[in-house]
Amino acid sequence: MAYEVTATRRRPKTFDEMSGQDFVVATLKNSIEKGHIAHAYLFSGPRGCGKTSAARILARSLNCEKGPTPSPCGVCPACQEIPRGASLDIIEIDGASNTGVNDVRQIKDEVLFPPNTGRYKVYIIDEVHMLSNSAFNALLKTIEEPPPYIVFIFATTELHKVPATIKSRCQQFAFRLFPIETIAGILKTTCEEMCIEAEDEALFWIAKESTGSLRDAYTLFDQVASFSDGHIRSALIREKLGLMGLDNLNALAEACAENDTAKAFLLIDDILNAGVGVEQFIIDLAGYYHSILFLKVGVTKESLLDYSPDRFSQKVLNSLNPHQLEHAMELLLSLYRDIRYSIAPRFELETGVSKLCWLNQWISPLELRTAIAKAQEVLGSALASSLTKSGEGGIVSPFVEPEPSKALVKSQVLQEHQLSNQGKSGISGSLSESFNRYLATRESGQSGLRTSAGSLHKMSIIAEEKTEDKQNEPNHQIIAGIAPQAERVLRLFSGIIVKNK
C-alpha cells in the first residue's frame, strides 16, 4: 500500500473527530438535526485548522443514505466516494486557479441539473477570495436563490478580501487556531497509533513550532519521525534541526548576567560551530528572555514559557528586573531586523551579546525619574528644616562669592520658599533646574555662580553658612552629605555618566 502522509491519513471523517472547533461543530450538527440547511456557507480561518475537512464532512452528512445526519455512517456509497473525491455530486473547485468570470458561468449552467445519486449537489470552493470581482458579481444571484438541491461551501484564509455582498448571502463560521496543548495531545495519540516513542518535550516543541496549525504539526511530525528511528527525542531534534536548547541558553544568559563577555563569546563560537544559524540563535535567545520576563512577573504557564519553570536559570532570574528584560528583547528584536542587511551577521550577533553582558547595569528612564523625585524630596525637606532653624545668621558659600547683603539673600529665599508650597518640600520642584544650571557652569569651567533668588546656589549659601551659633551644624551636615549624591543622580538623568550604548 502506498505511503500516506499523517495529515491525510488523520483527516477527520465525522464531526465528532474534529478537535478545537467546538462552536463550528455544535452549530453545524444542530442545524442538520433540525433540518435547517443553508444554501451557502462561508468557512474562514488560518491555514490547517479544518475548513476543507469540515466542508467534506458536511457534504457527507447531507448525502449519507441515513441522512441528513450529523453522524455519517461511513459505509454507504456516498460516504465512501466523497473522501476519495469520486462523487459526481460533490464538486471541489480551487478558487486560485479558477478565478475568471467564465469559470463562474460554467457553475451557473451546471446548477440547473439535479444531483446524480445524492440528495444534494455541493460545491466546495477553496480560497474563494482569489476570485475576481467580475466572478464574484456573476455568482451573486446564483448563491442568493439557488435550486433547493444546491449547497455552496466557500473556504478562505483571508476573509477581508471576500466582498460584503457575498458574506451577506452566507452563513459565516470562523475557525480558530489550535491550542498548543491540544496539538500536543493529538500528536501523542498519533504516536501511540504508529507505535512511536516520543518525549513529551519533543512533542510540545513540534506543537509550538506549528503555530496553531494542525496540518503544519503533522508535516513537521512526519519529518521528525523520519530521522528519529522510532524514538522522537528533543536532543535529537536540536541536533538535526540546528536549535540551541535550554542548557545552552541558560549558560549564555548566566555568562551575560555575570558580565563575563569572554565566556559569552566562547559560548557563541561553540553554538555556531554546532550548526545553529545566526537567525535561529537570535530567535531562540529572544524567546528565552521572553520566558524569563514572564517568570519575573509571575506567569508560569508552560505553553507560554516553552519549558517547565524550574528548568530556567535562577541566577538569571534573580539578576535582572522586568525593565532590563524588556530592554534585552528590544536589543534582540532590533538585531534580528538588522542582520538581514549586514555584511557580517556574526559580528552583529557578537556585538548584541556584548551589550547583554552589561544588561544588569542598565538603568531605565523610569528608574532615573524615581531616583530624581526621591532626591528632590529629601533635599527639599532638608532645606526647609534648615531655613526654619537658621534664623537671621549669615554664612558664606564656598561655591558662590558673598553677596553684599546676606540678610537680603536670606529673606529672598525664605520668601520664595513660602510662596512655592508652604510646606516642607515646597521648593523641590526647582532643584532639577538649579542642578542643571550648576552642572552646565561646572562643565564650562566657571568658578563662581550668580543666579536668581530661590536657586540651588542660594540654598548652598544657607547650607554652607558658618554661624557663631552651632545650632545649625546638623542641618549643614545633612545637606552637605546629600548634595554629592543628588548631583550624581542628576548627572545620570542628564546623560553625563550613563550613556545609551
N, C-alpha and C positions, 0 to 999 in steps of 0.2 A: 504494500500500500504506500502511496506517495506521502512524503512528509508534509505535514500541515502545521503552519505556524500557530503559536499558542493563541494569538489574538483571534484567529479564525476558528480554531477548534473550541475555544472557550466562549464564543459569542453566545449570548443568552437566546434561548428559543421561546421562552414564555415570560410574562410579566413578573412572575414570582422569582425568576432567576436574575432579574435586574437588580443591581445594588446601587445605592447612592442617589436614586432619583425617586424618592418616596412620593412626592407630590404628583409628579407626572404619572407614575404607575397607578396610584389610587384614583386619580381623576379619570384616566382612560378606562380602567376596569369598571368603575361605577357607571360611566356613560354607556359602555357596552351592555352591562347588565340591565340597564333601564331602557335600552333601545334608542338612546339619544345620539345617533350617529351624525356627526357634522359632515358637510360636503367638502371641507377644506381644513387642513391642519398646518400649522407653521411651527416646526421644531427649531429652536435656536440654542446655541451654546458653544463652548470651546470644543476643540478637536478631541476625539477619542472619549467622549462622555456618553455615547449610546444613542445618538439621534437616529442613525440609519437602522440600528438594531431594533429600536422601538417602532420605527415605521414598518419593518418587516413583521414584527410580532403583531402589530395592529392589523396588517393585511391578512395574516394567518387567522387571527381571531374573527375577522369578518367573513372569511371564506371557508372556515372549517365546516365539515359536514354536520357537526354538533352545534354549530354557531348560529348567529354571532354569540361567541362565548369569550370571557376573559381568560379562559384556560384551554387553549387548543389541544386537541387530542394527540397530535404528533404522528398519527398513523394513517390518516386518510390521505388520498392523493393530493389534495391541496396543501396539506401540512408537509408533505414530502417534497413537492415540487417547488414551493416558494423559497425555501432555504437554498436550493440548488440554482435558482434563477431560471427554472424551466417552465414556470407557469405563464400561460398566454394572457392571463387576466391581471397580472402584476407587472407593470412596465416601469422599469427603473431608468431614469434619464440623468445623465451628467450635465448639469447646468453650465459647467465651464466649457464644454465642447459643443454645446447646442444653444448658442446664445442669440441666434438671429430670429427675426420675425417669421421666417419660413418654417423653422422648426416648430414654432407655436401653432402655426396654421395647420400643420400636419396633425397636431394633437386635437385641434378643433374639429377636424374631419373624422378622427378616429373615435371620439366620444359619442358620435351618433350611433355606433354599433354596440349592442349589448355585450356583456361578457360571454365567453365561450362555454365554460363549465361552472364557473364560480357564481357566487351571489353578488359580488361587487367587482367592478373594474377599477383598480387602484393605480394611480400614477404617483410614483415616488421620484421627486426631482431634487437631487443633491446639489449643494452650492447654488441655490436658486438666486442668490444675489448677483451672480455673474451674468444673468440675462440682461439684454439691452433694454433701454426704455421702451423701444417700439415693441419688443417681445412682451414686456410686462403689460403694455396697453392692449395688445391683442389678446392677452389672457384674461383680462378683467371680466368681460361678460361671461366667459365660459365658467370661471370659478364662482361667479356670483349666482348663476342659475343653471347648474349642470343637470343632466338627466339624473333620476333618482338612484341609479346604479353606479354612479361615478363618485369616487373619493380621491381628492388630491392631498398629498402629504409633501410639504416642502421642508427641506432641511438647509440650514445656513449657519455659518460661523460668524457672519457679520450682519447682524440684524439691522443695523443702522442704514445699510445700503438697500434694503428692501423698501419699495415705495409704500407710503401710508395707505394708498388705495388698495394694495394687496393685503396689508396687515388687517385692515378693517373687515375683510371678507373671510378671514381665517380665525380659527381658534388657536391662540398662541400658547406655547409651552416652553418655558426657559429651563434648559438643562444646566446643571451645575458641575463644577469640578469635584472630583472625588477627594474626601479627606485622606490624609496620609495613612492614618490608622486603618481605614477601610481597604486601601490598596494593599497594605502590608498583610492584612488578614486574607485577602483573596490570593495573593502570591503564596502564602503559607499553605492554603488549601491546594493550590496548583502543584506545589512541591510534593505534597502527600500523594496526589494522584499519579504523579510521574515518578514516584519513588526516588526523589532527590533530597539529600540532606542539605539544610541551609541554616546558617546562623541568623538569628533574629536581627542583629545589627546590619547584616548584609541585605536582608530583605527590606529593612527600614531605609537603607541608603537608596535602593532601587526605587522604592515608593517616593522618596523625596525628590530624586532626580527626574521623575516623570512629571512633576509639577501639576499633579491633579488629573492627568490623562491616563486612563486605564490602558488604552491601546499602546501608548508610549511605554508604560510599565511592562507590558507583555513583550514588547520588542526588545527592551533592554534586558529583560529576564532571559529571553532566548539567547542573546549574545553572551551574557554572563554564564549561563548554563553550558554553553558550547566549550568554554575553556576551563570550566571548573571540574570536569570529570566526575559528575555526580555528587559533588560536595561544594556548595557555594559558601565561601569564606570571605570575610571582609578584608583580611590581609591580602588574599589573592586578587581581589578586586582592585585594591590600591596599587598593587604591583603591576597588574596588566593594563590598567586604565590611567596610570600616572597621577594618583591622588596623594596628598600629603599625609593624611592620617592624623588622629588626635594626639598621638605621642609626639610627633614632630612639631605639631602646632604648640603644644604645651612647652616643649623645650625651647622653641624660638621665643615665645612670649615671655618665658621666665628670664631668658638672657636679656631681652629688652627691658624687663622690669628691674633687673639688676644693673642697668646701664652698661652692660658688657658688650660693646659694639664688636670687638674682635670675635667673640664667641658666636654672636649672631651672624657675622659674615661667613664663618666656617660652616655653620649650620645651613646657610643658604647654598653654599657650594655643594654640600653633601646631598641636599634635597634635589637640586637641579641636576646633579650627576646621576641621580636615581631615575631620571626620566620625567620629572614633573615640569610641565611648561610654565613659563613666566605668568601667563594669563591665569592658568589654573592655580598657581601659587597665590596670586593676589586674591582670587575668588575665595579660596579656602581660608586665607588669613583674615579677610574681611568678615567671612561668616563666623570665624572663631571669636573675634572681638564683638560681633553682634550677639553671639550667645552669652559671652561674659557680661555684656551690658544687661541682657535680660535677667541673668542671675543676680546682678548687682541690685536691680530694682525689685527682686522677689519673684520673678517668673521662672517656674521650674518645669513647665510642660515639655516633654521630650520631643514632641513634634515640632516645636519651635527652636529647641536647642540642638537638634541633630543627634545628641548623645544624652546619656543619663547625667544628671547634675553632678554626681560625685566623681565623675571622670575628668572634670576640669581642674586645672591647677589652682589650688587655694592661694598660693603665693601671688599669682597674677590677680586673682580676685581681690585680695587684700591690699595690693599696692596701688590700685587705680580707682578713681572715683568716676561717677557717670559722665561728668563733663570731659574728662580725659579720654574715656572710651568713645564718646561721640566724636571727639577730635581725631582719634585714631581711624575711625571709619571714614571720616571726611578725607583724611590723607590717602587712604587706600582706594576709595572710590575715584578720587581725582587722579591717582596714579594709574588706575585701570583705563581711564579716558585718555591719558597722555601717552601710554606706551604704544598705542597704535600708530602714532606719528613720530616715534622716537627712532633714532638710528642705532641705539644701543639699549634695548629693553632691560637687559640685565643690570646695566648701570643705573637705570631709573629705579629698578627694584631695590638695589642695594642702598641707594640714596633714601628711598622711602623707609626702609627698615632702620637706617641710621637715625632718622627722625623719631622713629618709635622708641629708640633707646633712651631718649630724654623725655619720654612721654610723662613719667611721673613727676617731672619738674615743671610741666606746662601749667600755666595759671590762666583760667578762663576770665574773660571780661566781667562776668557776674561775680566771681570771687574777688576781683580787684575792687569792684564797686562796693561790695560789702565791707571790705577792709577799709576803704576810704570813709564810708559812713561811720564806722566804729571809731576811727581815728579822729574824725571831726567831732564826734560826740564827746569823746574823752577830753580832747583839748578844749572844747567849748566849756565843759563843766569845770575843768581845772582853772581856766581863765576867769570864769565867773566867780569862783571861790576866791581867787587871788584879788580880784577887784573889790570884793566885799570886805576883805580883811586888811588891805594895804593902806587905807585911809588916805592921807594927803602927802605921804612921804614921796620923795623923788629919787629916781635911780637913773643910771646911765647904762645903755645897752652896748655891748661890745661890737654889735653889728652896725650901729647907727650913730652918727655924730649927734651930740646932745643938742636938743632944741633950745632956743633962747629961753623959753618959759616951760619948765617941766609941769608946772601946775596946769597950764593950758592944755598940754597934751593929755594929762590925766583926765581932765574934765571932758575933753572931746571923746575919749574912749568910753568913759562912763556914760556919756550922753548917747552915743551910738549903740552901746550895749542895751540900754533901757529901751530905746526905740525899736530895736530889732525884734525882740521876742518877749521881753520882760520875764525871762526865765533863765535858768542856769546854763542851758545850751543854746541860747538865743543867737550868738554870733557865729555858730559853727558853719553856717551856710557860706560865709565869706572866706573860710580858711583855704578852700581849694584855690580860689583866685589869688589869694595872698601868697600861698606857697608857689604857685606858678610864676608869679612875678619875681619871687625870691630866687627861684631856680634859674629863671632867664637872666637875672642880674649876675648870679654866680657864674653862669656859663660865659657871660660876656667879659668877666674879669673885673667888674667894678667893685670897689671896696666899700663904699657907703651907699645906703639906700634912703631915698626920701619918697614916701608915699603918702596917700591921703589918710586922714584920721580914720581909725577903725581897722586898719590893715594889720597883717601879722607882725609887721616891723614895730608898730606901736605896741602890740602885745608883747613883743620881746623887750621893749623899753621897760615895761612894767615888770615882766617876769625876771629880768636880769638886774633890776634896780637894787642897789645896795643902800639899805637904810640903817640908821642908827638903832632903830628898834628891831631886834632879831625875831620879832613875832612872825614876819613874812617868810622866814627861811624855809619852812616846809613846803609852801606853795612854789617857791623858787626851784626847789629840788624836783618837784613833780613835773613842772613844765620843762625844765632842763633835761629831765630823763625821757620825756615823751617826744620832744621835738625831733631828735635824730630819727626815731622810728617812724614818725609821721612823715618826715622828709623822704625817707626811703620808700614808704608806701606810695607817696605821690610821684616819686621818680618812676616806680613801677607802672603806675597808672598812666604816666605821660610817655611811656615807652622808651625811657632813657636807659634802663637796665635790662628789662625783658624785651627782647626783640622777637618779632614773628618770623620764625625760621621758615 
